[in-house]
Amino acid sequence: MARSAKPEQGAKRDFITFGIAIAAIILFVGTAGQVLAQTVKNVLGQAPAPDPLLLNAVILNVALIILVWRRYRELTAEIEQRREAEALARRLAETDPLTDCLNRRSLSAAGAALLQAAAGERRLVAAMMLDLDHFKAINDLNGQKVGDQVLVELARRIRGVMPADTLVARLGGDEFACFMRFDARSRDAVDRHAAALLRAMSAPVVIDGLEIDISTSIGIAASDGLEGASLDECLSQALVHRADIAMYQAKKAGRAQFAWFEPAMENELRFRNELEVGIRNGVREGHFKPYYERQIDLATGDLIGFEMLARWESPDMGLVGPDIFIPIAEEMGIISEMSDRLVEQALADAAGWSEHLTLSINVSPVQLRDPWFAQKLLQRLHAAHFPPRRLEVEITESCLHENLAVVRTVIASLKNQGVKISLDDFGTGYSSLSQLRSLPFDRIKIDRSFVSGVDGDENAATIVESIVQLGQGLNLPITAEGVVNEAILGLLRGMGGMKAQGYHYGRPADAAATRDWLASRDLVVPAAELEALTADEAARAAETEPARRTG
């Protein structure tokens, strides 16, 4: 209320001031002529001096008129400043301060106006969503200041490529949007502009002598796919939404390209959103379970351990494999929490197996970015009273290119405690012989895509045999995944001693089914004996803890 009162008081003062000015002018007109004429005659000696009161009144009127004139000039300046401030505030509210493009809020209204204008011209509008590929890495490596300069340069390039009447907006972060009009009969014109954008955006950005490479993914949606909707801001937002879906598909297809929106994309995105919700609920409610696949020694045919495989027992979709939910969980940033719960459950399950049986677990590249991963895993081993010598951690080749220094530290920490480390899916990634020699792996696992084809594909058989010979040369044991029939088993036996796993030995089973199967072969530890072993290990840990702390 105090703020609003000040302008009202100022307006009252101005009103009074101008009232006084009008009165002063009227008085001046009424008295100035008489006073001035008498003053001139007095100077000529033709009349006495004018009345001092009238003279003072004229002087006062002149002073008041001058005062009012000054106030008028000040008021004019204030009005101009207020207009400039309002214009600046409006510009800041409607544009992105960094790139001077429209912002997300103003794009809706401007887009709606463009759609209405295009409809009147019997033309269409194409919305393009541009997202810079791996822009976060540019900020992380070079700093936000350099990242901002890159955004400014790319905004300039967008304006330079697109038609003059195109709406260009920065929606936040590294996302841009363009609205352009086009003739429905020349949709290829949109393709040409999208291709030109890709070329312009892929050219290196040079800042202070530093050359920065970047690429862009573009999604496109046309207004003719939104029949029946009113030409308002909601239609503009729907067009952006569809272009955003298409942009996501362009990224999924390999980035640095453009894609047009198709209705099937929206269905796929809706299904993905349902998966994300289900995964998040599943982690919270314990729907992700460890399943176990048998591992057999080919030389003796004996069971030597299990690999833990994640399965999603979804109430809505049934049993879901990891190839569907693992990539999504990694993108959601929930993979570590999911894996931690699965490993804890697997360690508790495996603690009741015969002591000679090992447990293999897979590690996501996301988990290996955590420099404390090894310590956390060792703490879980300690809490579960599970011997580290019975655990084998499987690391895929792709992990080696995330951060080799961190991976090396993790491997060293785990091996120092007796945990075995195997290189998983060998042959599908980019491992070099130097990495096999420098990193202390205990085992190589041949990917199932090669093993499953050895009985009918000479190339696959040659690759498997070469990997086996490589393992023998490096003194690294081999595990062959994907053994699905007796023919494959026979060929593998002819290549030398190794460990094998696959559906030929049985499907992965949950904890209860696995324990029942082991119990039928006397390969489980009786409950009483397990409790005694757990108590002994806990007592030994309690005895060594004070000494370890003192040391």
C-alpha positions in Angstrom: 0.0 0.0 0.0 2.9 2.4 0.8 4.4 1.9 -2.7 1.1 2.7 -4.4 0.5 5.7 -2.2 3.7 7.4 -3.4 2.7 7.7 -7.1 -0.7 9.0 -5.9 0.9 11.7 -3.8 3.1 12.7 -6.6 0.1 12.9 -9.0 -1.7 15.2 -6.4 1.4 17.4 -6.1 1.6 17.7 -9.9 -2.1 18.5 -10.1 -1.7 21.3 -7.5 1.5 22.6 -9.3 -0.3 22.8 -12.6 -3.3 24.5 -11.0 -1.0 27.1 -9.5 0.7 27.5 -12.9 -2.6 28.1 -14.6 -3.5 30.7 -12.0 -0.1 32.3 -12.4 -0.5 32.6 -16.1 -4.0 34.1 -15.8 -2.7 36.7 -13.3 0.3 37.3 -15.4 -1.9 38.0 -18.5 -4.1 40.3 -16.4 -1.4 42.3 -14.7 1.8 42.1 -16.8 0.5 44.4 -19.6 -0.5 47.1 -17.2 2.7 46.9 -15.1 5.0 46.8 -18.1 3.3 49.8 -19.8 3.4 51.9 -16.6 7.1 50.8 -16.1 8.0 52.0 -19.6 6.2 55.3 -19.1 8.0 55.8 -15.7 11.3 55.3 -17.4 10.3 58.0 -19.9 9.2 60.3 -17.1 5.6 60.3 -18.3 4.1 58.4 -15.3 4.8 57.5 -11.7 6.3 54.1 -10.8 4.0 51.1 -10.9 2.4 49.8 -7.7 5.0 47.7 -5.8 2.4 45.1 -5.1 1.5 44.7 -8.7 5.2 44.6 -9.6 5.9 41.9 -7.0 2.9 40.0 -8.2 4.2 39.9 -11.8 7.7 38.9 -10.6 6.1 36.1 -8.5 4.0 35.0 -11.5 7.1 34.8 -13.7 8.9 32.7 -11.0 5.9 30.4 -10.7 5.7 29.9 -14.5 9.5 29.1 -14.6 9.0 26.6 -11.7 6.2 24.9 -13.5 8.1 24.8 -16.7 11.0 23.1 -14.9 8.6 20.6 -13.3 7.1 19.9 -16.7 10.6 19.1 -18.1 11.3 16.8 -15.2 7.9 15.1 -15.6 8.6 14.5 -19.3 12.0 13.0 -18.5 10.4 10.8 -15.8 7.8 9.5 -18.3 10.5 8.8 -20.8 12.5 6.9 -18.2 9.4 4.9 -17.2 8.7 4.0 -20.8 12.3 2.8 -21.3 12.1 0.8 -18.0 8.9 -0.8 -19.1 10.3 -1.6 -22.5 13.4 -3.2 -20.9 11.3 -5.2 -18.5 9.1 -6.4 -21.3 12.1 -7.4 -23.4 13.7 -9.2 -20.4 10.4 -11.0 -19.8 10.0 -12.1 -23.4 13.6 -12.8 -24.4 16.5 -14.9 -23.3 19.1 -12.5 -21.8 22.1 -14.5 -23.0 21.2 -15.1 -26.7 18.5 -12.4 -27.2 16.2 -15.1 -28.6 12.6 -15.5 -27.4 12.1 -17.5 -24.2 9.8 -20.4 -23.6 7.0 -18.2 -22.3 7.0 -15.7 -25.2 7.3 -18.5 -27.8 3.8 -19.7 -27.0 2.1 -16.4 -27.8 4.4 -15.6 -30.7 3.9 -19.1 -32.1 0.1 -18.8 -31.8 0.2 -15.6 -33.7 2.4 -17.1 -36.4 0.0 -20.1 -36.7 -2.9 -17.8 -37.2 -1.1 -15.7 -39.8 0.0 -18.9 -41.6 -3.6 -20.3 -41.6 -4.8 -17.0 -43.2 -2.2 -17.5 -45.9 -3.1 -21.2 -46.4 0.4 -22.2 -45.3 1.8 -24.5 -42.6 4.1 -24.0 -39.7 7.0 -26.3 -38.9 8.4 -26.4 -35.3 12.0 -27.5 -34.9 13.5 -28.5 -31.6 17.3 -28.3 -31.5 19.2 -30.0 -28.7 23.0 -29.8 -28.5 24.7 -33.2 -28.2 26.8 -33.8 -25.1 26.8 -30.0 -24.3 27.3 -30.8 -20.6 30.8 -32.1 -21.4 31.6 -28.8 -22.9 30.6 -27.0 -19.7 32.4 -29.5 -17.5 35.7 -29.3 -19.5 35.8 -25.6 -20.4 33.6 -23.9 -17.8 30.2 -22.2 -18.0 31.6 -19.0 -19.4 32.9 -20.8 -22.5 29.6 -22.7 -22.7 27.7 -19.5 -22.7 29.8 -18.2 -25.6 29.1 -21.3 -27.5 25.4 -20.8 -27.0 25.6 -17.2 -28.2 27.5 -18.3 -31.4 25.1 -21.1 -32.1 22.1 -18.8 -31.7 23.7 -16.5 -34.3 24.1 -19.4 -36.7 20.5 -20.4 -36.3 19.4 -16.9 -37.2 21.8 -16.9 -40.2 20.4 -20.1 -41.6 16.7 -19.7 -41.1 14.3 -17.4 -43.0 14.1 -13.8 -41.7 10.5 -14.3 -40.3 11.4 -17.4 -38.4 10.7 -17.4 -34.6 13.9 -18.4 -32.8 13.7 -19.2 -29.1 16.0 -20.6 -26.4 13.9 -22.8 -24.2 16.6 -23.2 -21.5 19.9 -24.9 -21.1 21.1 -26.1 -24.6 17.6 -26.3 -26.2 16.5 -24.1 -29.0 13.2 -24.0 -31.0 12.3 -22.5 -34.4 8.9 -21.8 -35.9 9.0 -21.3 -39.7 6.2 -21.0 -42.2 6.2 -23.1 -45.3 4.1 -24.2 -48.3 2.4 -27.5 -47.8 3.4 -28.5 -51.3 7.1 -28.0 -50.6 7.8 -29.9 -47.3 11.3 -30.6 -48.6 12.0 -26.9 -48.0 11.9 -27.7 -44.3 14.2 -30.6 -44.8 16.7 -28.3 -46.6 16.7 -25.9 -43.7 17.1 -28.7 -41.2 20.0 -30.0 -43.1 21.5 -26.5 -43.3 21.1 -26.2 -39.6 22.9 -29.5 -39.0 25.8 -28.3 -41.1 26.0 -24.9 -39.5 25.8 -26.2 -36.0 28.4 -28.9 -36.6 31.1 -26.5 -37.6 33.7 -26.1 -34.8 33.2 -23.1 -32.5 36.5 -21.2 -31.9 36.7 -19.2 -28.6 40.0 -17.6 -27.6 41.9 -20.0 -29.8 40.1 -23.0 -28.4 38.3 -25.1 -31.0 35.2 -26.8 -29.7 33.4 -29.5 -31.7 29.7 -29.9 -31.3 26.7 -31.4 -33.0 23.0 -31.0 -32.8 19.9 -33.3 -32.9 16.7 -31.8 -34.4 13.1 -32.9 -34.2 10.5 -31.5 -36.6 6.7 -31.3 -36.3 4.2 -29.7 -38.8 1.0 -28.0 -37.9 -1.0 -30.0 -40.3 -0.9 -32.9 -37.9 -2.9 -30.9 -35.3 -6.3 -30.7 -37.1 -9.3 -29.9 -34.9 -7.3 -27.8 -32.4 -8.0 -24.1 -31.9 -5.3 -21.7 -33.0 -4.2 -20.6 -29.6 -1.2 -21.0 -27.4 -2.1 -24.6 -26.5 -1.7 -25.5 -30.2 1.7 -23.8 -30.2 2.8 -25.8 -27.1 1.5 -29.0 -28.7 3.6 -28.4 -31.7 6.7 -27.9 -29.6 5.8 -31.1 -27.6 5.7 -33.1 -30.8 8.9 -31.6 -32.1 10.5 -32.5 -28.8 9.4 -36.1 -29.2 10.9 -36.2 -32.7 14.1 -34.7 -31.4 14.4 -37.5 -28.8 14.0 -40.0 -31.6 16.8 -38.3 -33.5 19.1 -38.7 -30.5 18.1 -42.3 -30.1 18.9 -43.0 -33.7 22.5 -41.8 -33.3 22.4 -38.0 -32.8 23.6 -35.3 -35.3 20.5 -35.8 -37.5 16.9 -34.7 -37.8 13.7 -36.6 -37.6 10.0 -35.8 -38.3 7.4 -36.5 -35.8 5.2 -39.6 -36.3 2.2 -40.6 -34.1 4.0 -43.9 -33.3 6.7 -41.9 -31.6 4.2 -40.5 -29.1 3.0 -43.9 -28.3 6.5 -45.1 -27.7 7.3 -42.1 -25.5 4.1 -42.8 -23.5 5.2 -46.4 -23.1 8.6 -45.3 -21.9 7.1 -42.9 -19.4 5.0 -45.8 -18.1 8.2 -47.9 -17.8 10.0 -45.1 -15.9 7.1 -44.9 -13.4 7.0 -48.7 -13.1 10.8 -48.9 -12.6 10.8 -46.2 -9.9 7.9 -47.9 -8.1 9.5 -51.3 -8.6 12.7 -50.3 -7.0 10.8 -48.8 -4.0 8.5 -51.8 -3.6 11.1 -54.5 -4.3 9.8 -55.8 -7.6 13.4 -56.3 -9.0 14.7 -59.8 -8.1 18.0 -61.6 -8.5 17.8 -64.6 -10.8 20.6 -67.1 -11.0 22.2 -68.8 -14.1 24.3 -71.9 -13.6 28.0 -71.9 -14.5 29.6 -75.3 -15.4 33.1 -76.5 -15.6 33.3 -78.1 -19.1 36.1 -80.4 -18.1 34.3 -82.1 -15.3 30.6 -81.1 -15.9 30.4 -79.9 -12.2 28.5 -76.9 -11.1 31.0 -74.2 -9.9 28.8 -71.2 -9.4 26.0 -68.9 -10.6 25.8 -65.5 -12.3 23.2 -63.2 -10.8 20.9 -61.7 -13.4 18.4 -58.9 -12.7 14.7 -59.5 -13.5 11.7 -57.2 -13.1 8.7 -59.0 -11.7 6.3 -56.3 -12.8 2.7 -56.5 -11.5 1.5 -55.1 -14.8 3.9 -56.5 -17.5 5.0 -59.8 -15.9 8.6 -60.9 -16.0 10.7 -58.2 -17.8 14.3 -58.8 -18.9 17.3 -56.5 -18.2 17.7 -55.5 -21.8 14.5 -53.4 -21.5 14.9 -51.8 -18.0 18.6 -51.5 -17.4 19.3 -48.8 -20.1 16.3 -46.8 -18.8 17.3 -47.2 -15.2 20.8 -45.9 -16.1 19.3 -42.8 -17.8 17.1 -42.2 -14.9 20.0 -42.3 -12.5 18.4 -45.1 -10.4 20.7 -48.0 -11.5 23.0 -47.8 -8.5 20.1 -48.0 -6.0 18.6 -50.9 -8.0 21.9 -52.8 -8.2 22.7 -52.2 -4.5 19.5 -53.9 -3.5 20.0 -56.8 -5.9 23.5 -57.4 -4.7 22.5 -57.3 -1.1 19.8 -59.9 -1.8 22.1 -62.0 -3.9 24.8 -62.1 -1.2 22.2 -63.2 1.3 21.0 -65.9 -1.0 24.5 -67.2 -1.9 25.6 -67.3 1.7 23.4 -70.4 2.1 25.0 -72.2 -0.9 27.8 -74.7 -0.6 31.1 -72.9 0.1 32.7 -73.9 -3.2 30.1 -72.2 -5.3 30.9 -68.7 -6.5 28.6 -65.7 -7.3 29.1 -63.5 -10.3 27.6 -60.0 -10.4 27.5 -57.4 -13.2 28.6 -53.8 -12.7 27.1 -51.0 -14.7 29.4 -48.3 -16.1 27.4 -45.8 -14.1 28.4 -47.5 -10.9 32.1 -47.5 -11.8 32.0 -43.7 -12.0 31.8 -43.7 -8.2 35.3 -43.8 -6.8 33.9 -45.3 -3.6 32.2 -48.2 -5.3 34.8 -50.8 -4.2 34.5 -49.7 -0.5 30.7 -49.9 -0.6 30.8 -53.4 -2.1 33.3 -54.6 0.4 31.0 -53.2 3.2 28.1 -55.2 1.8 30.3 -58.4 1.7 31.2 -57.8 5.3 27.6 -57.2 6.4 26.4 -60.4 4.6 29.4 -62.4 6.0 30.1 -63.5 2.5 33.8 -64.4 1.7 35.3 -62.1 -0.9 37.0 -65.1 -2.6 33.6 -66.4 -3.6 32.6 -63.2 -5.4 33.4 -62.4 -9.1 32.7 -58.9 -10.4 32.0 -58.7 -14.2 33.0 -55.5 -15.9 32.0 -54.8 -19.5 34.5 -53.5 -22.1 32.5 -50.2 -22.3 33.4 -49.5 -18.6 37.1 -49.2 -19.6 36.5 -46.1 -21.6 34.4 -44.2 -19.0 37.3 -43.4 -16.7 40.2 -45.9 -16.9 42.0 -44.4 -13.8 38.9 -44.9 -11.6 38.3 -48.4 -13.0 41.9 -49.3 -12.3 41.6 -48.1 -8.7 38.3 -50.1 -8.2 39.8 -53.3 -9.6 42.9 -53.0 -7.4 40.8 -52.3 -4.2 38.6 -55.4 -4.9 41.4 -57.7 -5.8 43.4 -56.8 -2.7 40.5 -58.2 -0.7 40.3 -61.4 -2.7 37.4 -60.5 -5.1 37.9 -61.9 -8.7 37.4 -59.6 -11.7 36.3 -60.7 -15.1 36.1 -58.9 -18.4 32.5 -59.4 -19.6 31.2 -59.5 -23.2 34.7 -59.7 -24.7 34.8 -59.1 -28.4 31.9 -56.7 -28.6 33.7 -53.5 -27.3 37.0 -51.8 -27.9 39.4 -53.5 -25.5 43.0 -53.6 -26.6 45.6 -56.1 -25.8 47.5 -53.4 -23.8 44.5 -53.1 -21.5 44.2 -56.8 -21.0 47.9 -56.8 -20.0 47.8 -53.7 -17.8 44.5 -54.4 -15.9 44.7 -57.4 -13.6 41.7 -59.4 -14.9 41.1 -62.9 -13.6 38.9 -64.1 -16.4 37.6 -63.4 -19.9 33.9 -63.9 -20.8 33.1 -64.5 -24.4 30.0 -62.8 -25.5 26.9 -65.0 -26.2 26.5 -63.4 -29.7 29.7 -65.3 -30.8 29.2 -68.5 -28.8 25.6 -69.1 -29.9 26.7 -69.1 -33.5 29.8 -71.4 -33.4 27.8 -74.4 -34.7 26.7 -72.7 -37.9 28.9 -69.6 -38.5 32.6 -70.2 -39.4 33.5 -66.6 -38.6 31.9 -66.9 -35.1 33.8 -70.2 -34.5 37.0 -68.6 -35.6 36.5 -65.6 -33.3 35.7 -67.8 -30.3 38.7 -70.1 -30.9 41.0 -67.0 -31.2 39.7 -65.6 -27.9 40.3 -69.0 -26.2 43.9 -69.1 -27.5 44.4 -65.5 -26.4 43.2 -66.4 -22.9 45.6 -69.4 -22.8 48.4 -67.1 -23.9 47.7 -64.6 -21.2 47.0 -67.3 -18.6 43.4 -66.0 -18.3 40.6 -68.6 -17.7 37.7 -68.4 -20.2 33.9 -68.4 -19.7 31.6 -69.0 -22.7 28.2 -67.5 -22.5 25.2 -68.6 -24.6 25.6 -72.4 -24.6 22.1 -73.4 -25.9 22.6 -76.9 -27.2 24.8 -80.0 -27.2 26.4 -79.1 -30.6 27.8 -75.9 -29.3 28.9 -77.6 -26.1 30.8 -80.2 -28.1 32.6 -77.6 -30.2 33.6 -75.7 -27.1 35.0 -78.8 -25.4 37.3 -79.3 -28.4 38.8 -75.8 -27.9 40.1 -76.4 -24.4 39.1 -76.1 -20.8 36.7 -73.4 -19.8 33.6 -72.5 -17.9 30.3 -72.3 -19.7 26.8 -71.1 -19.0 23.6 -70.9 -21.0 20.1 -72.3 -21.4 21.5 -75.7 -22.2 22.0 -76.1 -18.5 18.7 -74.5 -17.5 16.9 -71.2 -17.5 17.8 -68.6 -14.9 15.8 -69.2 -11.7 14.8 -67.1 -8.7 16.3 -67.6 -5.3 13.7 -70.1 -4.0 13.9 -72.3 -7.1 17.7 -72.1 -7.1 17.9 -73.1 -3.5 15.5 -76.0 -4.0 17.5 -77.3 -6.9 20.7 -77.0 -4.9 19.1 -78.7 -1.9 18.2 -81.7 -4.1 21.9 -82.1 -4.7 23.1 -81.5 -1.2 24.7 -78.2 -2.2 23.2 -75.9 0.5 24.4 -75.1 4.0 22.0 -76.3 6.7 20.3 -73.4 8.5 21.9 -74.2 11.9 25.4 -74.5 10.3 24.8 -71.3 8.4 23.9 -69.5 11.7 27.0 -70.9 13.4 29.2 -69.8 10.5 27.7 -66.3 10.5 28.2 -66.0 14.3 31.8 -67.1 14.1 32.5 -64.6 11.3 30.8 -61.9 13.3 32.9 -62.7 16.3 36.1 -62.7 14.4 35.2 -59.4 12.8 34.4 -58.0 16.3 37.8 -59.2 17.6 39.8 -57.7 14.7 37.9 -54.4 14.6 39.7 -52.7 17.6 43.1 -53.8 16.3 42.2 -52.5 12.8 41.1 -49.2 14.2 44.2 -48.9 16.3 46.4 -49.7 13.3 
